[in-house]
Amino acid sequence: MTDSLVSDVFGGPSLPQERRLVTAVPGPRSTELFARRGAAVARGIGTTLPVFVERAGGGVIVDVDGNSLIDLGSGIAVVSVGNAADAVVARVREQVARFTHTCFMVTPYDSYVQVCEALNRLTPGDHEKRSALFNSGAEAVENAVKIARVHTGRSAVVVFDHAYHGRTNLTMALTAKNMPYKQSFGPFAPEVYRVPMSYPFRDGLDGPAAAARAIDIIETQVGAANVACVLIEPIQGEGGFVVPAPGFLPAIARWSRDAGAVFVADEIQSGFCRTGDWFACDHEGVVPDLVTTAKGIAGGLPLAGVTGRVEIMDAPHSGGLGGTYGGNPVACAAALGAIETMEREDLCAKARRLGEVMTANLQETAARTGVIGEVRGRGAMVAVEVVRPGTREPDAAATTAVAKACHAEGVVVLTCGTYGNVLRLLPPLVMPEPLLDEGLAVLDKAFATLS
C-alpha cells in the first residue's frame, strides 16, 4: 500500500492515497445502511458495490466503516478531476453563497455564458459554434436529435450496434442493449435505425470496410435523404469500450456531410481529457457537427451540453430549447472549476500516462491468464474483454467473478459490454501512479485466481 497524502489538486480534506481495509467489504455500517436503502429506495435502482461513501478524493473512496477503496470507476467517468477538487469546491462555495437558482431562461447569469464559451473553444473544430446546457447526458442527446431534425427537416436517426445513449424514452430507443435498459419499458420512439459498429475484435474489418458496410445499410434501408442525423460514440462506453478501427469515424462523418445529415458525436463518457485528448474525435481529426457532453464536465455536479455549428444550433425557434434546471449556476461554477483544473494540470497528458500504465499491465495479465480476449481503449479509458480460453466466446460469469473479487479487496471496478463480459477502468485522471499500480495488482490477482 502507498501512504502518500493527497495533494492540493485532489481537493477537500487531505486523504491518504492508500488502500486500507479495516472491515470486510461491505462493512457492518454499510450493511445496515443498505438494509435501510432496501426499505426506502425503489428496487429498479441498481448497486454495483454496496458500500456507503463518507469521503472521497484523489484516487480513493472512504466508506462509513473506514475502509479506503481504490477508485477505478470515477463514478462512471464523472470525477475525472478527483472528488472535491480544489477549484471545483472553491467556485461552488462562492456560487452557493451568492445564489443557487434563478433559471437561465428567466434571468440569466454569466457562468452559463462562460461554460458555453469554454465548450465552443474546446470542442473539435475552429468554426463558429453555439452551445446550450442541460442536466444529463440523455437530455443532451435528446436535444441534439431535436436540433438536427429542425435543421434538416428530416426525421430518421441512425445509431449503431452496442450503443448506449441514455434511459429516457427516446434515448432507450437509441440504446442497443435490451437488459436492463429497455426490458418492458416500450413502446419506444420511432424513426430510429441501427447499423453495425466497427468492432475490430469481433468483425475483423478495417475502418473503411466497416464504414462501407454501415453506409450500405443506411442507403438501402433508410435512404440518405431521410436521415436527420448520424449519432455515434467515438469510443463506445456501456457497449464495451469498443474502439472503432482507424478510418471508420472519418468515413461516417464524410458520408453524413455529403448526405446533408448532421454528424453527432456523443462524447459524454469519452470527453474532457479522458482519452488523452480533450475529446475522442480529436484522435483522428474528426470534426462533428454537434457534440454532446456531460459526465466529466463539472467535477461531479449534474450538467450537460450540446455544442455545434452555429447554423445548426440556431435552427430551433426561441423557447424551443431549455429546461428549469439546465445550466444551473452551481453546476456551471463547478464546470468552470473542473475545466480550470484540466487545463492547469494538463490532464490530457496525465490520461495518456495512466493509459500506458494500465495497458502494459493488463497485457501482461492477458498473456498469463488466457481469459482476456482483448485489451483496448485510449488514454485513461481502458477495458478488457473476458472470454472463454482459446475462443472469442463472451464469459460474463467470469467477468462478474473478477469484479467481485476486486470489490472484496477494496478496488472499485466496473463491468460493461453488450454481452456483460467487459471490465472497464476509468480512474480519476489525478490518481497517483503508485495507487494505480496497487489497484492493477489486485486486479491481476483476481484474474489469476479465476484462471
matplotlib code that plots the C-alpha trace (Angstrom):
import matplotlib.pyplot as plt

x = [0.0, 1.1, 0.8, 1.3, -1.1, -3.5, -2.0, -3.9, -5.1, -7.2, -9.2, -11.1, -9.5, -6.3, -6.9, -4.2, -3.9, -3.9, -6.0, -6.9, -9.4, -10.5, -13.6, -14.9, -16.3, -19.1, -18.7, -21.3, -22.3, -22.7, -24.7, -27.0, -27.5, -28.1, -30.9, -32.4, -31.9, -33.9, -36.8, -36.8, -35.4, -37.2, -35.9, -35.2, -32.2, -29.2, -26.0, -22.5, -20.8, -23.0, -20.7, -21.8, -19.4, -18.3, -15.5, -13.6, -10.6, -7.8, -8.0, -9.8, -13.2, -13.6, -16.7, -18.6, -16.8, -13.4, -12.3, -10.3, -11.0, -9.1, -11.4, -11.1, -14.5, -14.7, -18.5, -18.6, -16.0, -17.5, -14.9, -12.0, -10.5, -11.0, -13.7, -13.9, -11.2, -10.0, -11.1, -14.5, -15.1, -13.9, -16.2, -19.2, -18.9, -18.7, -21.7, -23.9, -23.3, -24.5, -27.5, -28.4, -31.0, -32.9, -33.5, -31.3, -34.4, -35.9, -32.9, -29.6, -26.1, -22.6, -21.3, -23.7, -22.2, -18.7, -19.3, -20.7, -17.7, -15.4, -17.3, -17.2, -13.4, -12.5, -14.7, -13.3, -13.1, -12.4, -15.7, -18.2, -20.2, -23.1, -23.8, -26.8, -26.7, -28.9, -28.9, -27.8, -26.3, -29.6, -31.1, -28.2, -28.7, -32.4, -31.8, -29.2, -31.7, -34.3, -31.9, -30.8, -34.4, -35.3, -32.2, -32.6, -36.4, -35.9, -36.8, -34.6, -31.9, -29.1, -27.4, -25.0, -24.9, -23.6, -24.6, -25.7, -27.2, -29.5, -32.6, -35.4, -37.9, -36.1, -32.6, -33.8, -34.7, -31.2, -29.6, -28.8, -28.8, -32.2, -31.4, -31.5, -32.1, -35.1, -36.8, -40.6, -40.3, -41.6, -43.1, -40.2, -39.8, -40.0, -37.7, -34.6, -32.4, -29.5, -26.5, -23.3, -20.5, -16.8, -15.8, -12.4, -12.1, -15.4, -15.8, -12.2, -12.9, -10.7, -12.2, -13.2, -14.7, -16.7, -17.9, -18.9, -21.0, -22.8, -23.3, -24.8, -27.4, -28.3, -28.7, -30.7, -32.8, -33.3, -32.5, -29.9, -32.4, -34.4, -31.5, -31.6, -28.5, -26.0, -25.3, -22.2, -20.0, -16.4, -15.4, -18.4, -18.9, -21.5, -21.3, -17.8, -15.3, -15.4, -12.8, -13.6, -10.9, -8.9, -10.7, -14.2, -15.2, -13.8, -15.7, -19.0, -18.5, -17.8, -20.9, -23.1, -21.9, -22.3, -25.8, -26.9, -27.2, -25.9, -23.0, -23.4, -20.6, -21.7, -18.7, -20.5, -18.2, -15.1, -14.9, -12.9, -9.4, -10.5, -9.0, -5.8, -7.3, -9.9, -12.4, -12.1, -12.8, -9.6, -7.6, -8.4, -9.1, -12.9, -14.9, -18.5, -21.4, -22.8, -21.1, -22.9, -21.1, -21.8, -20.1, -16.6, -17.7, -18.5, -16.4, -19.4, -22.3, -25.1, -24.5, -24.6, -24.2, -24.8, -22.3, -22.1, -22.1, -23.9, -26.3, -27.4, -27.6, -29.6, -32.2, -34.7, -37.0, -36.6, -38.0, -37.7, -34.7, -34.2, -35.4, -35.9, -32.6, -30.5, -27.2, -27.8, -25.5, -23.9, -23.2, -21.8, -19.4, -18.3, -17.7, -15.5, -13.5, -13.2, -12.1, -9.6, -8.1, -8.0, -6.1, -3.8, -2.8, -2.7, -5.0, -4.8, -1.1, -1.9, -4.7, -2.2, 0.3, -2.3, -3.4, 0.2, 0.4, -2.9, -2.4, 1.0, -0.1, -3.3, -1.5, 0.8, -2.2, -3.8, -0.7, -0.5, -4.2, -5.5, -9.0, -8.6, -9.5, -8.5, -7.1, -8.4, -9.2, -7.4, -5.9, -7.5, -10.5, -9.3, -11.1, -10.5, -12.9, -13.2, -13.7, -13.5, -9.9, -9.0, -12.2, -14.0, -17.0, -18.0, -17.7, -20.0, -19.8, -16.0, -16.2, -18.6, -16.4, -13.3, -15.2, -16.5, -13.0, -11.7, -14.5, -13.8, -10.2, -11.1, -10.8, -13.8, -14.0, -17.0, -18.4, -20.0, -20.5, -23.4, -22.5, -21.7, -18.1, -16.0, -14.2, -13.7, -11.2, -11.8, -9.5, -9.6, -7.1, -5.4, -4.8, -1.2, 0.6, 1.6, -2.1, -3.0, -0.2, -1.7, -5.2, -3.9, -2.0, -5.3, -7.0, -4.2, -4.6, -8.3, -7.7, -5.0, -7.4, -10.0, -7.6]
y = [0.0, 3.6, 6.1, 9.3, 12.1, 13.6, 16.9, 20.2, 19.2, 16.4, 18.9, 18.6, 17.4, 15.6, 11.9, 9.3, 7.8, 4.3, 1.1, 0.3, -2.3, -2.3, -4.5, -6.8, -5.1, -4.2, -3.5, -3.5, 0.1, -0.1, -3.3, -1.6, 1.3, -1.0, -2.6, 0.9, 1.5, -1.6, -0.3, 3.2, 3.2, 1.7, -1.7, -0.6, 1.5, -0.9, -1.0, -2.1, -2.2, -1.9, 0.4, 3.8, 6.7, 9.1, 11.0, 10.8, 12.5, 11.8, 8.1, 6.8, 6.5, 6.2, 4.3, 4.7, 1.8, 3.5, 1.3, 3.2, 1.9, 2.5, 4.1, 2.8, 3.9, 7.7, 7.5, 6.3, 8.8, 11.8, 12.8, 12.9, 15.9, 13.9, 14.2, 17.7, 19.2, 22.5, 24.7, 23.0, 23.3, 27.0, 28.0, 26.1, 27.6, 31.1, 30.5, 28.9, 31.9, 34.3, 32.4, 28.9, 29.3, 31.8, 29.7, 30.9, 31.3, 33.8, 35.9, 34.8, 34.7, 35.0, 31.5, 29.8, 32.0, 31.2, 27.5, 27.8, 29.9, 27.2, 24.4, 26.4, 26.8, 23.3, 21.1, 20.0, 22.4, 26.2, 27.1, 29.4, 27.5, 27.9, 25.8, 25.0, 23.5, 20.8, 18.4, 15.0, 13.1, 11.6, 15.1, 16.4, 13.6, 14.2, 17.9, 17.1, 15.0, 17.8, 20.3, 18.0, 17.4, 21.1, 21.9, 19.2, 18.9, 15.2, 12.6, 9.5, 9.0, 6.5, 4.8, 1.8, -1.6, -1.7, 2.0, 3.5, 6.9, 7.0, 5.8, 8.3, 7.1, 8.5, 7.5, 4.0, 3.7, 4.9, 2.5, -1.0, -3.2, -4.5, -5.7, -3.8, -0.6, -1.4, -4.5, -3.9, -0.2, 0.1, 1.1, 3.4, 6.4, 5.7, 6.7, 5.2, 2.9, 0.8, -0.2, -2.2, -0.6, -1.1, -3.7, -5.0, -7.8, -9.3, -8.3, -8.3, -5.4, -2.4, 1.0, 1.8, -1.7, -1.4, 2.1, 0.9, -1.9, 0.6, 3.1, 0.5, -0.4, 3.3, 4.0, 0.8, 0.5, 4.1, 6.4, 9.1, 11.8, 10.8, 10.9, 13.8, 12.8, 10.0, 9.6, 7.8, 7.4, 7.8, 5.2, 3.3, 3.3, 0.9, -1.1, -2.3, 0.5, -0.5, 1.5, 1.6, 0.7, 3.7, 5.3, 4.3, 7.6, 9.9, 7.8, 8.0, 11.8, 12.4, 10.4, 12.3, 15.7, 14.6, 13.3, 16.5, 14.7, 16.1, 14.1, 14.0, 12.8, 11.5, 12.4, 12.0, 9.3, 9.9, 13.7, 16.1, 14.6, 11.0, 9.5, 11.6, 14.3, 16.8, 14.7, 11.3, 12.7, 14.6, 11.4, 11.2, 14.9, 14.3, 17.5, 16.7, 19.0, 18.6, 17.3, 16.1, 16.3, 15.5, 13.3, 14.8, 18.3, 19.5, 17.5, 15.6, 18.1, 17.4, 19.3, 18.5, 20.4, 20.4, 22.3, 22.7, 24.7, 28.0, 27.4, 24.1, 25.1, 28.2, 26.4, 25.9, 28.8, 30.8, 28.9, 25.6, 24.6, 24.8, 23.5, 24.7, 23.4, 23.3, 25.1, 25.6, 28.2, 25.9, 23.3, 25.9, 27.1, 23.5, 23.1, 26.2, 24.8, 21.4, 22.9, 25.2, 22.1, 20.1, 22.9, 23.8, 20.2, 19.1, 16.2, 15.1, 14.2, 12.5, 10.4, 9.3, 8.2, 6.4, 4.6, 3.5, 2.0, 0.3, -1.1, -2.5, -4.1, -5.6, -7.0, -8.9, -10.2, -11.3, -13.2, -15.0, -15.9, -16.7, -15.4, -11.9, -11.7, -8.1, -5.1, -1.9, 1.7, 5.0, 7.2, 6.5, 4.8, 1.1, -2.2, -5.9, -8.3, -11.6, -14.7, -18.5, -19.6, -20.2, -18.7, -15.3, -16.6, -14.0, -15.0, -12.8, -15.1, -14.8, -11.1, -10.8, -13.0, -10.9, -7.7, -9.1, -10.3, -6.8, -5.3, -7.6, -6.4, -2.8, -1.9, -0.4, -1.7, -1.6, -4.0, -3.2, -4.6, -5.9, -9.4, -8.4, -9.6, -6.4, -4.9, -1.1, 1.0, 4.8, 6.1, 9.8, 11.5, 12.8, 9.4, 8.9, 6.3, 4.1, 3.8, 2.8, 0.2, -1.3, -1.4, -3.2, -5.7, -6.6, -7.0, -9.2, -11.4, -11.7, -12.9, -15.3, -16.8, -17.2, -18.9]
z = [0.0, -0.6, 2.2, 0.3, 1.1, -1.4, -2.8, -3.2, -6.7, -5.2, -3.1, 0.2, 3.4, 2.7, 2.3, 2.4, -1.0, 0.1, 0.1, 3.6, 4.8, 8.4, 7.9, 5.3, 2.2, 2.8, 6.5, 9.2, 8.9, 5.1, 5.5, 8.0, 5.6, 2.7, 4.6, 5.1, 1.4, 0.5, 2.6, 1.2, -2.4, -5.4, -6.5, -10.0, -8.9, -9.0, -7.0, -8.2, -4.7, -1.6, 0.4, 1.6, 1.0, 3.7, 1.9, -1.4, -3.0, -5.4, -6.3, -3.1, -1.7, 2.1, 3.3, 6.5, 8.0, 7.5, 4.5, 1.9, -1.6, -4.8, -7.2, -10.8, -11.8, -11.1, -10.7, -14.4, -15.7, -13.9, -11.3, -13.7, -11.8, -8.5, -5.9, -4.2, -6.4, -5.0, -7.9, -8.1, -4.3, -4.2, -7.1, -5.8, -2.3, -3.7, -6.0, -3.4, -1.1, -3.8, -5.3, -6.2, -8.9, -11.0, -14.2, -17.0, -19.2, -16.7, -15.5, -17.0, -15.3, -16.5, -15.5, -18.0, -20.8, -19.6, -19.8, -23.3, -24.3, -23.0, -24.8, -28.1, -27.6, -26.6, -28.8, -32.2, -35.0, -35.3, -36.9, -35.2, -32.6, -30.1, -27.0, -24.8, -21.4, -19.9, -16.9, -18.0, -20.9, -22.0, -22.1, -24.2, -26.7, -26.9, -27.6, -30.2, -32.1, -31.8, -33.2, -36.0, -37.0, -37.1, -39.1, -41.7, -41.8, -41.7, -39.1, -39.3, -36.7, -37.4, -34.4, -34.0, -32.6, -28.9, -28.5, -25.2, -25.2, -22.1, -20.3, -21.4, -23.9, -27.0, -25.7, -24.8, -28.5, -29.4, -27.0, -28.3, -25.2, -24.0, -20.5, -18.1, -20.1, -22.3, -21.0, -20.5, -21.0, -24.6, -26.9, -27.9, -30.1, -33.8, -36.7, -35.1, -37.3, -36.2, -38.3, -37.5, -35.5, -36.2, -33.6, -34.7, -32.1, -33.4, -37.0, -38.2, -40.6, -41.2, -40.8, -44.4, -44.9, -41.7, -42.7, -46.2, -44.6, -42.3, -45.1, -47.5, -44.9, -44.3, -48.0, -48.8, -45.7, -44.5, -47.5, -47.3, -48.0, -44.9, -42.3, -39.9, -38.0, -37.5, -33.8, -32.6, -29.6, -30.9, -28.3, -27.1, -23.3, -21.9, -25.1, -24.1, -24.7, -28.4, -30.3, -34.0, -36.5, -37.9, -40.7, -39.6, -37.9, -40.7, -43.3, -41.4, -40.9, -44.6, -45.6, -43.2, -44.6, -48.2, -47.4, -45.7, -42.3, -39.0, -37.6, -33.8, -31.6, -28.2, -26.1, -22.8, -21.5, -23.6, -23.4, -21.2, -21.4, -20.6, -23.8, -23.7, -26.0, -25.0, -27.0, -28.6, -32.0, -31.8, -32.2, -35.9, -36.5, -36.9, -36.5, -35.6, -36.5, -32.9, -29.8, -26.7, -23.3, -19.7, -17.0, -16.6, -17.4, -13.9, -11.3, -10.1, -10.4, -12.9, -16.1, -19.8, -23.1, -26.8, -28.9, -32.6, -35.8, -35.4, -38.3, -36.8, -33.2, -34.1, -36.1, -33.3, -32.6, -29.4, -26.5, -28.2, -26.1, -22.4, -19.0, -15.5, -14.2, -17.3, -16.7, -13.0, -11.7, -9.1, -11.7, -14.1, -11.3, -10.8, -14.6, -14.7, -11.8, -13.4, -16.8, -15.0, -13.3, -16.6, -18.3, -15.4, -14.6, -18.3, -17.6, -21.2, -20.7, -17.3, -19.0, -21.6, -18.9, -16.9, -20.1, -20.8, -17.3, -17.5, -20.9, -20.3, -17.0, -18.5, -21.5, -19.1, -17.2, -20.5, -21.5, -18.2, -17.8, -21.3, -20.4, -21.8, -25.5, -26.0, -24.0, -25.6, -25.1, -25.3, -22.6, -19.2, -20.8, -20.9, -20.8, -21.1, -22.9, -21.0, -23.0, -22.5, -23.0, -26.7, -28.0, -28.6, -26.6, -24.0, -20.4, -18.4, -15.3, -15.1, -15.6, -12.6, -10.5, -11.2, -10.4, -7.1, -6.1, -6.7, -4.7, -1.7, -1.8, -1.8, -5.5, -7.4, -10.9, -13.3, -15.9, -19.2, -22.7, -24.7, -23.5, -20.0, -20.4, -20.3, -17.3, -17.7, -15.9, -15.5, -12.8, -11.8, -14.0, -10.9, -9.4, -8.0, -10.1, -7.1, -6.2, -9.7, -9.7, -6.5, -7.9, -11.0, -8.9, -7.1, -10.5, -11.7, -8.6, -9.2, -12.7, -11.5, -9.0, -11.8, -14.2]

ax = plt.figure().add_subplot(projection="3d")
ax.plot(x, y, z, "-o")
ax.set_aspect("equal")
plt.show()
